[in-house]
Amino acid sequence: MDARSISIVRELMDAFAARTGLTTNRPIRRYLWTDGFAVCAFLELLRQTGDGLYLNLAVRLVDQVHHTLGRHRPDDDRSGWISGLDEVEGEDHPTAGGLRIGKDLPERKPGQPIDPRMEWERDGQYYHYLTKWMHALSRVGTVTGKGVYVRWALELAKAAHRAFVITHPDSPPKRIVWKMSVDLTYPLVSSMGQHDPLDGFVTYLELVQATLGEPSWPDMDAEISDMRSLCQGLRWETGDALGIGGLLTDAYRLAQLALRRDGERMRLLVDVLKACAASLDHDVLTASLEEPLRHRLAFRELGLALGLRAAGLLEALVESRHAHLEDSVVPHSRVEDIAGHDTLRETIETQWLKAACKGHEAWVSHQDINAVMLATSLAPESYLRV
């Protein structure tokens, strides 16, 4: 990572910390997806600069998220930890009831008719946001050597899985609910996200790896078995930029976790790589990236750029372990083809960096999430490691 990129990332993350009340007296503004990536961006700045300030910011951000999104909203009739634990127990187990999304509007109440457009602005819990936070906690635990962060990630995984993975009476196989209520007692959106099973499977494997040496902690065997079953027979291809980025990221994470000659994981990796290649050639993606900036969402495209960073690291991993991976039928040529889209990553990052410098409306309208996603794409390694 060159000095200019480090400087840009520092500027982006320092401004984000100030705007959202992490380093200033401004009102605290926490949003789970953005903050999960932000934790990893701070850890990467620590790795790149050696400045302990960024470790302090990562730890402080974890604390703010837990004390903001792990508790009921100020405008809610309820108060305290959303898990229902008392103050002392809640401090020790802040993720036991999951974590709120952090949306501006309160959740939809039971029986209240759904407005699909407004639902995006309402609070609740998203499974794929919770997995991002599990990953962030795991990374903090690895960097600090403090097992409590991994324990919190495990407790979050258990709570999320228990609430989101259901057997619906109209469709007997288990599936993952897209959105749950703040207290995890009823579904807000019952459909399943296309990549949630893959994301859950890879994240659970990561947590198991992080718990080695701690046999007293709860195991994830049943949860991993559920996710493995949910992944079977699914199609992963998509024309959505953020979805492709997530696929590429999961492919790299899975590759890191599958190098112990686990044939089943390697076969899944091959399927995901096929979907990545097909998705990158999708006409919908091509058309969307040719639209004017005002019709595009920076954070979604920067998610793709981050995934393409992961593709480059995956190519290096395959090359370094070529004989091993070849035995496991991972096609080296396919990885090379996917990594060959690096010019697309450069174009996305450059376009949105220019938009940020000019204060373009498409940038400013989602500034916090845009800034953190750009910072993570420019400095990706701490986020992409497991």
C-alpha positions in Angstrom: 0.0 0.0 0.0 1.6 3.3 -1.1 1.9 6.5 1.0 -0.8 8.3 -1.0 -3.4 5.5 -0.4 -2.6 5.4 3.3 -3.1 9.2 3.4 -6.4 9.0 1.7 -7.6 6.2 4.0 -6.6 8.1 7.1 -8.4 11.2 5.9 -11.6 9.2 5.1 -11.6 7.4 8.4 -10.6 10.3 10.6 -13.5 12.4 9.1 -15.9 9.4 9.5 -14.9 9.1 13.2 -15.5 12.8 13.7 -18.8 13.0 11.9 -20.4 10.0 13.7 -19.4 11.0 17.2 -16.6 8.5 17.7 -13.9 11.2 18.3 -16.0 14.3 18.9 -19.0 15.5 20.9 -21.3 15.3 18.0 -24.4 13.0 18.4 -23.4 9.4 18.2 -24.5 7.9 14.9 -24.0 4.2 14.6 -25.0 1.9 11.7 -24.1 -1.8 11.9 -23.0 -2.5 8.3 -20.8 0.7 8.0 -19.3 0.1 11.5 -18.4 -3.5 10.8 -16.3 -2.4 7.8 -15.0 0.7 9.8 -13.5 -1.5 12.5 -11.5 -3.5 10.0 -10.4 -0.2 8.2 -9.1 1.0 11.6 -7.2 -2.3 12.1 -5.7 -2.0 8.7 -4.5 1.6 9.4 -2.9 0.2 12.6 -1.2 -2.5 10.5 0.0 0.0 7.9 1.1 2.9 10.2 1.8 1.3 13.6 -0.2 4.1 15.2 -1.9 2.7 18.3 -4.6 5.4 17.9 -6.3 3.3 15.3 -6.5 0.2 17.6 -8.1 2.5 20.2 -10.6 3.7 17.6 -11.5 0.1 16.6 -12.0 -0.9 20.2 -13.9 2.3 21.0 -16.2 1.7 18.0 -17.0 -1.8 19.2 -18.0 -0.4 22.5 -20.2 2.3 21.0 -21.9 -0.1 18.7 -22.7 -2.5 21.5 -24.0 0.3 23.8 -26.0 1.9 21.0 -27.3 -0.9 18.7 -27.3 -3.5 21.5 -29.8 -1.4 23.4 -33.3 -0.2 22.5 -33.8 3.1 20.7 -34.3 6.3 22.6 -37.8 6.6 21.0 -38.8 3.1 22.0 -41.2 2.4 24.9 -38.7 -0.3 26.0 -35.3 0.5 27.4 -32.1 -1.4 28.3 -30.4 -4.2 26.4 -32.5 -5.7 23.6 -31.5 -9.1 24.9 -33.6 -8.5 28.0 -30.6 -9.0 30.2 -30.1 -6.8 33.2 -27.4 -4.1 33.1 -24.6 -6.2 34.6 -25.3 -9.3 32.5 -25.8 -7.1 29.4 -22.4 -5.5 29.8 -20.8 -9.0 29.8 -23.0 -10.3 26.9 -23.8 -7.3 24.8 -24.5 -9.3 21.6 -26.7 -12.0 23.2 -29.8 -10.4 21.7 -28.3 -9.5 18.4 -27.8 -5.9 17.3 -30.1 -3.3 15.7 -29.4 -2.2 12.1 -29.4 1.5 13.1 -32.0 2.8 10.6 -33.6 6.2 11.1 -37.2 5.0 11.6 -38.5 2.6 14.2 -39.3 -1.0 13.3 -42.7 -1.9 11.9 -45.0 -3.3 14.6 -46.7 -6.7 14.4 -49.8 -6.5 12.2 -48.8 -3.1 10.7 -49.0 -3.4 6.9 -45.7 -3.4 5.1 -44.7 -0.6 2.8 -41.8 -2.1 0.7 -40.2 1.3 0.1 -40.4 2.5 3.7 -39.2 -0.9 5.1 -35.7 0.0 3.9 -35.7 3.0 6.3 -37.0 1.1 9.3 -35.0 -0.5 12.1 -34.8 -4.2 13.0 -32.1 -6.8 12.5 -30.5 -8.0 9.3 -28.8 -11.4 9.2 -26.1 -10.3 6.7 -25.3 -7.2 8.9 -24.9 -9.4 11.9 -22.4 -11.7 10.1 -20.3 -8.6 9.2 -20.2 -7.7 12.8 -19.2 -11.3 13.8 -16.3 -11.0 11.4 -15.3 -7.6 12.8 -15.3 -8.9 16.4 -13.2 -11.9 15.3 -10.7 -9.6 13.7 -10.4 -7.5 16.8 -10.0 -10.6 18.9 -7.2 -11.8 16.6 -5.4 -8.4 16.6 -5.7 -7.8 20.4 -5.3 -11.4 21.5 -8.4 -10.9 23.8 -10.8 -13.8 23.6 -13.8 -11.8 24.8 -14.3 -10.4 21.3 -14.5 -13.9 19.8 -16.9 -14.9 22.6 -19.1 -12.0 21.7 -19.0 -13.0 18.1 -20.0 -16.6 19.0 -22.8 -15.4 21.2 -24.0 -13.2 18.3 -23.8 -16.1 15.9 -25.9 -18.3 18.3 -28.5 -15.7 18.8 -28.8 -14.8 15.1 -29.0 -18.4 14.0 -31.6 -19.3 16.5 -33.8 -16.4 15.4 -33.2 -16.1 11.6 -32.9 -19.8 10.5 -36.4 -21.2 10.5 -38.6 -23.9 9.1 -41.6 -22.2 7.4 -44.9 -24.2 7.4 -45.3 -23.5 3.7 -41.8 -24.6 2.8 -40.4 -27.4 5.1 -36.7 -27.0 4.3 -34.9 -24.5 6.6 -34.2 -21.0 5.3 -32.9 -17.7 6.6 -35.3 -14.8 7.2 -34.1 -11.6 5.6 -35.1 -9.2 8.4 -36.2 -9.7 12.0 -37.7 -7.4 14.7 -35.4 -5.6 17.1 -36.0 -8.2 19.8 -35.8 -11.1 17.4 -39.4 -12.2 18.2 -41.1 -11.9 14.8 -40.0 -11.6 11.1 -40.3 -8.3 9.3 -39.3 -9.6 5.9 -39.6 -13.4 5.5 -37.8 -13.9 2.1 -34.2 -15.2 2.1 -31.2 -13.2 0.9 -29.5 -14.9 -2.1 -26.1 -15.1 -0.5 -27.0 -15.3 3.2 -26.4 -19.1 3.5 -22.9 -18.8 2.0 -22.1 -15.8 4.1 -23.2 -17.5 7.2 -21.4 -20.7 6.4 -18.1 -19.0 5.8 -18.4 -16.7 8.9 -19.2 -19.7 11.2 -16.1 -21.5 9.9 -14.1 -18.4 10.6 -15.4 -18.3 14.2 -14.6 -22.0 14.7 -11.0 -21.3 13.5 -10.8 -18.3 15.9 -11.8 -20.5 18.9 -9.1 -23.1 18.6 -7.5 -23.5 22.0 -10.8 -22.5 23.8 -12.6 -25.9 24.1 -14.9 -24.5 26.8 -16.6 -22.1 24.4 -19.9 -23.1 22.7 -19.4 -25.1 19.5 -20.9 -24.2 16.1 -21.4 -27.8 14.8 -25.2 -27.6 14.5 -25.2 -24.1 13.0 -22.5 -25.1 10.4 -24.5 -28.2 9.5 -27.6 -26.1 8.9 -25.7 -23.6 6.7 -24.0 -26.4 4.8 -27.4 -27.9 3.9 -28.8 -24.5 3.0 -25.9 -23.9 0.5 -26.6 -27.1 -1.4 -28.1 -26.6 -4.8 -28.3 -22.8 -4.6 -27.4 -20.6 -7.5 -25.1 -17.7 -6.7 -24.9 -15.7 -9.9 -26.1 -12.1 -9.7 -25.9 -8.9 -11.7 -25.8 -6.7 -8.5 -22.4 -5.1 -7.9 -22.5 -5.4 -4.1 -23.6 -9.0 -4.4 -20.7 -9.9 -6.8 -18.3 -8.2 -4.4 -19.7 -10.3 -1.5 -19.3 -13.5 -3.6 -15.7 -12.7 -4.4 -14.9 -11.8 -0.8 -16.6 -15.1 0.4 -14.6 -17.0 -2.2 -11.3 -15.7 -0.9 -12.3 -16.2 2.8 -13.4 -19.8 1.9 -10.1 -20.4 0.2 -8.2 -19.4 3.3 -10.4 -21.7 5.4 -10.4 -24.7 2.9 -6.7 -25.4 2.6 -6.9 -28.3 4.9 -7.9 -30.6 2.1 -11.6 -30.3 2.9 -13.1 -31.6 -0.3 -16.6 -30.4 0.4 -15.4 -26.8 1.0 -13.3 -26.9 -2.1 -16.2 -28.1 -4.3 -18.3 -25.2 -2.9 -15.4 -22.8 -3.6 -15.4 -24.0 -7.3 -19.1 -23.4 -7.5 -18.7 -19.9 -6.1 -15.9 -19.1 -8.5 -18.0 -20.2 -11.4 -20.8 -17.9 -10.2 -18.2 -15.0 -9.8 -17.0 -15.4 -13.4 -20.6 -15.5 -14.7 -21.6 -12.5 -12.6 -18.8 -10.3 -13.7 -19.9 -10.8 -17.3 -23.5 -10.1 -16.5 -25.2 -7.5 -18.8 -27.0 -5.9 -15.9 -23.7 -5.1 -14.2 -22.2 -3.6 -17.3 -25.2 -1.4 -17.9 -25.4 -0.2 -14.3 -21.7 0.9 -14.3 -22.3 3.0 -17.4 -25.1 5.1 -15.8 -24.4 8.7 -14.7 -23.2 8.9 -11.1 -26.5 10.4 -9.9 -28.2 7.1 -10.7 -25.6 4.9 -9.0 -24.8 4.0 -5.4 -21.1 4.3 -4.5 -21.1 1.9 -1.6 -22.5 -0.9 -3.7 -19.9 -0.4 -6.5 -17.1 -0.1 -3.9 -18.3 -3.4 -2.5 -17.5 -4.8 -5.9 -14.1 -3.1 -5.9 -13.4 -4.7 -2.6 -14.3 -8.1 -4.0 -12.0 -7.6 -6.9 -9.2 -6.8 -4.4 -10.1 -10.2 -2.8 -9.8 -11.8 -6.3 -6.2 -10.5 -6.6 -5.3 -12.0 -3.2 -7.1 -15.2 -4.1 -4.9 -15.5 -7.3 -1.8 -15.0 -5.1 -3.0 -17.6 -2.7 -3.7 -20.1 -5.5 -0.3 -19.5 -6.9 1.4 -20.0 -3.6 -0.5 -23.3 -2.9 -0.9 -24.4 -6.5 -0.2 -28.0 -6.1 -2.5 -28.4 -3.1 -5.3 -26.5 -4.7 -4.9 -28.3 -8.0 -5.4 -31.6 -6.1 -8.7 -30.1 -5.0 -9.8 -29.3 -8.5 -9.7 -25.5 -8.2 -9.1 -24.3 -11.7 -6.2 -21.9 -11.7 -7.2 -20.4 -15.1 -10.6 -19.4 -13.7 -9.0 -17.5 -10.8 -6.8 -15.7 -13.3 -9.8 -14.7 -15.4 -11.6 -13.3 -12.4 -8.5 -11.4 -11.1 -8.1 -10.0 -14.7 -10.9 -7.6 -14.0 -8.6 -5.4 -11.9 -9.0 -2.5 -14.3 -12.7 -2.4 -13.4 -11.7 -2.0 -9.7 -9.3 0.9 -10.5 -12.1 2.6 -12.5 -14.6 2.3 -9.7 -12.2 3.5 -7.0 -11.0 6.4 -9.2 -14.5 7.6 -10.1 -15.8 7.7 -6.6 -12.6 9.2 -5.2 -13.1 12.1 -7.6 -16.7 12.3 -6.7 -15.8 12.5 -3.0 -13.2 15.3 -3.7 -15.9 17.3 -5.6 -18.6 16.7 -3.0 -20.8 15.1 -5.7 -24.4 14.7 -4.5 -24.3 10.9 -5.1 -21.4 10.8 -2.7 -22.6 13.1 0.0 -26.1 11.6 0.2 -24.6 8.4 1.7 -21.3 9.8 2.9 -20.6 7.6 5.9 -21.1 4.3 4.2 -19.5 5.5 1.0 -16.4 6.7 2.8 -15.9 3.6 4.8 -16.4 1.3 1.8 -13.8 3.3 -0.2 -11.4 3.2 2.6 -11.8 -0.6 2.9 -11.4 -1.1 -0.8 -8.2 1.0 -0.8 -6.9 -0.8 2.4 -8.5 -4.2 2.3 -6.3 -6.8 3.9 -7.5 -6.6 7.5 -11.1 -7.0 6.3 -10.3 -9.8 3.9 -8.3 -11.9 6.4 -9.8 -14.7 8.5 
